[in-house]
Amino acid sequence: NDWIYRHLHLMSDRMCECARRYGENGDSVQERALNQMARELLLAQSSDWAFLMTMGTAAEYSTERTKEHISNFNALYGMINDVSVEIAFLERLEAKNSIFPTIDFRIYR
């Protein structure tokens, strides 16, 4: 289960990088994507996933959920860097993973 921490550290670094880079400028779609990146990071970092994997309780489900949040984060990160956010993809994530509705990605600056 050590693989998870490598990804989480990289995601955290990338979130901080994006918050510094786009914190003062950007459009509303970009801001929504960055806020969703923050949600995906927090969901991936949830201690329950790693704990459940380690304990063997719902390990397969926990692994899949963790991979899903990592994948979502990385897809959004790529879109932000390409300056081409796929609105339909973003809207699906915003509907599915809508925790912390008032999150502001700038907290990672």
N, C-alpha and C positions, 0 to 999 in steps of 0.2 A: 504493500500500500504506500510505499515511499514515493511512488510515481506522482501521486496527487500533489505533494508539497512542492515539487519542482514546477509544476504547472501553476500552482497558486502563487508562488513567489514571482514568477514571470508575469502573471496577470496583474499582480499588485504593482509591480514596476511599470507595466504598460499603462495602468490606470492613472498612476501619478504623472507619467509622461504626458498623457493626453490632457489631464486636468491643467497642467502647466501650459501646454501648447495652445489649448482651445478655451481656456478659462475666461479670457477677456473678449474673445471674438468668436463668432459662429452664428449660424442661423438656427431657427427653432427645430428643424429636423435633426441637425447635428447635435443640438443640445439634448433632444429626446434620446438619440442613440447613445450619447455619452451617459446619460442618466440610466439607461437600460444596461449599459456595460457595468455600471456600478452595482445595479441589482444582481446581475448575473455573477459578478465577483462575490458579493456577499452570500448569495445562495450556494455557490461552490465552496465557500469557506466554512459553511455551517459545520460545526464539529460533529454533528450527528452522522453525516455521511461517512467520514473516516472512522468514527467509532463503530458504526454498524458493520463496516467492511472488516474491521479488525476482529470484532466479536463473532463474525460469521452469521449475524442476524440480518436477514434481508440483504445479504452482501451483493447479490446480483442487481437488485433494484437500486441500491445505494451507488454502486459503481456506474450504472447507466445514468442515473440522475446527475452524478458528478460530471461525467463525460458530456452530458447534454449542456450543462451550464458552461463548461470550459469551451465547448464548440460554439455555443451562442456568443460568448464573449469574444472569441477569436474571429468569428464572422463579422461582428460589429466593428471590431478593431480594424480589420481589413477594409471595411467599407469607409470608415472614418479616414483612414490613410489614403484611400483612393478617391476621396471626396465624392462618393457615390453610394448613398444610403438607400437600400431597397426598402421602400415604405411598407410594402405588404409584409415583408419579413419582420420589420420593426414592430408593426402593429400587432402581429401574431404574438411576438414576445411580450409586448406591453400588456396584452390581454391575459396571456398565460401566466406570466411571472410578474405580477403587479404589486408585489410587496413594496413597502415604503413609497407610497405614491408621491410624496413631497421631497424625495431624495434630490440632492443637488451634487452632481459629480465634482463640483469645485472643492468639496471637502477633502479631496485627495491631493490638493495642491500642497 
